[in-house]
Amino acid sequence: MEWTKQIGRYLLIMVFQVLLFDQLQLWGACHPYIYVLCLLMMPITLPHSADMLIGAFAGFIMDIFCNSLGVHMAACILLMYIRPYLIGVIVNDKDRLNEQISLHAIGMEALLKYTVIMVLIHHLTVFSLAAWSWSHMGFVLLETIVSSTITILIVIGYNVLRYK
C-alpha cells in the first residue's frame, strides 16, 4: 500500500513539474524543481543502491522533458548518494524514523535543515552543470538561491499540510 502511495505521489508531482513548474519562469532566474520532493521523502528502508537507481530514473525523466542532457540525472544521483549520510548527521534519534522522512517523524527543525541542504545541493549541481562555465557563476548562484527558496517553501508547505 505504501508503494502505491509513493508511485502515485511521484506521478502527480512529475505532472505538476512538467506541465506547470517547467513553464513558470519568474525573472528568468527562478526554476523551481518540486520533483525533488519525491526524492527527499523516499522511504529510508531502501538499500543505498536502490535509492541511487530511483534518483537516476527521476533525473532521467526530468532530462527528457527539460532536454537537459543528463544534468538532472547527475544531480539526482548525487542527491541520493549523500542522502543517507545527511540523514545520519541531522536526525539524532534514528529509532524515531519508521519508514520515511516527514515532519511528524523528525520535527520541523531537522526537516528544515535536511530540506535546505538537499535542495541547495541539487539546485547548485543542476545550474552549475547547465552553465558549464565559471564565467556565469554569479548567475548560477542567483538561480540557485531564488529557485531553492521557492522549492524549499513548497516542500515544507507540503509537509506541513500533509501532517496537520
C-alpha positions in Angstrom: 0.0 0.0 0.0 2.8 2.4 0.9 4.4 1.8 -2.5 1.3 2.7 -4.4 1.1 6.0 -2.5 4.8 6.7 -3.3 4.3 6.0 -7.0 1.1 8.0 -7.1 2.7 10.9 -5.4 5.7 10.7 -7.8 3.4 10.7 -10.9 1.3 13.6 -9.6 4.4 15.7 -8.8 6.0 14.9 -12.1 2.9 16.0 -13.9 2.8 19.3 -11.9 6.6 19.7 -12.6 6.3 19.2 -16.4 3.0 21.0 -17.0 3.2 23.8 -14.5 6.5 24.5 -12.9 8.7 24.0 -16.0 6.6 26.7 -17.8 7.0 29.0 -14.8 9.9 31.3 -15.3 10.0 34.2 -12.9 12.6 36.9 -13.6 14.5 34.4 -15.8 16.2 33.1 -12.6 13.5 31.1 -10.9 13.2 27.4 -11.9 11.5 25.6 -9.0 12.1 21.8 -9.2 9.4 20.3 -7.0 10.2 16.8 -8.2 13.0 16.8 -5.6 10.2 16.4 -3.0 9.8 12.8 -4.2 13.4 12.0 -3.6 13.6 13.8 -0.3 10.6 11.8 1.1 11.7 8.4 -0.2 11.5 5.5 2.4 14.6 5.2 4.4 14.5 1.4 4.5 15.6 1.1 0.8 19.1 -0.1 0.1 21.5 2.7 -1.0 21.8 1.3 -4.5 18.0 1.3 -4.9 18.0 5.0 -3.8 20.5 5.8 -6.4 18.7 3.9 -9.1 15.5 5.7 -8.3 17.3 9.0 -8.3 18.8 8.2 -11.7 15.4 7.3 -13.1 13.8 10.5 -11.7 16.6 12.6 -13.2 16.4 10.8 -16.5 12.7 11.6 -16.7 13.3 15.2 -16.0 16.1 15.3 -18.5 13.8 14.0 -21.2 11.2 16.7 -20.5 13.8 19.5 -19.9 16.0 18.5 -22.8 19.0 18.9 -20.5 21.4 16.1 -21.4 21.9 14.3 -18.1 22.1 17.4 -15.8 19.1 16.4 -13.7 20.2 12.8 -13.6 23.7 13.7 -12.3 22.1 16.0 -9.6 19.6 13.3 -8.5 22.3 10.6 -8.3 24.5 13.0 -6.2 21.5 13.8 -4.0 20.6 10.2 -3.4 24.3 9.3 -2.7 24.6 11.8 0.1 21.1 11.3 1.5 21.8 8.5 4.0 24.8 10.3 5.3 23.0 13.6 5.8 20.1 11.8 7.5 22.6 10.2 9.9 24.0 13.6 10.7 20.8 15.6 11.1 18.5 13.0 12.7 19.7 12.3 16.2 17.2 9.6 17.1 17.1 7.3 14.1 14.8 4.9 16.0 12.0 7.5 15.6 12.2 7.1 11.8 9.9 4.3 10.9 9.6 4.5 7.2 10.2 7.9 5.6 11.4 11.4 6.4 8.5 13.6 7.4 7.6 16.5 9.7 5.9 14.0 12.0 8.9 11.7 12.2 11.8 14.2 12.7 10.3 17.5 13.6 10.3 20.9 11.9 14.0 21.9 12.7 15.5 18.7 11.4 13.2 18.7 8.4 14.1 22.2 7.6 17.9 21.5 7.8 17.5 18.4 5.7 15.4 20.1 3.1 17.5 23.2 2.8 20.8 21.3 2.4 19.4 18.8 0.0 17.6 21.3 -2.2 20.7 23.7 -2.3 23.0 20.8 -3.3 20.5 19.7 -6.0 19.9 23.1 -7.5 23.6 24.2 -7.3 24.5 21.0 -9.2 21.8 21.4 -11.8 22.6 25.1 -12.5 26.4 24.6 -12.4 26.3 21.7 -14.9 23.8 23.6 -17.1 26.1 26.7 -17.2 29.3 24.7 -17.6 31.4 27.8 -17.1 32.9 29.7 -14.3 32.2 33.0 -16.1 28.4 32.5 -15.3 28.9 31.7 -11.6 27.1 34.9 -10.4 24.0 34.0 -12.3 24.3 30.3 -11.3 24.3 31.5 -7.6 21.4 33.8 -8.2 19.4 31.0 -9.9 20.3 28.6 -7.1 19.2 30.9 -4.3 16.0 32.1 -5.9 14.9 28.6 -7.2 15.9 26.9 -3.9 13.9 29.3 -1.8 10.8 28.7 -3.8 11.4 24.9 -3.9 12.1 24.8 -0.1 8.9 26.7 0.6 6.9 24.3 -1.5 8.5 21.2 0.1 8.0 22.5 3.7 4.5 23.7 2.9 3.6 20.2 1.5 4.9 18.6 4.7 3.0 21.0 7.0 -0.2 20.5 5.1 0.2 16.7 4.9 0.7 16.3 8.7 -1.6 18.9 10.0 
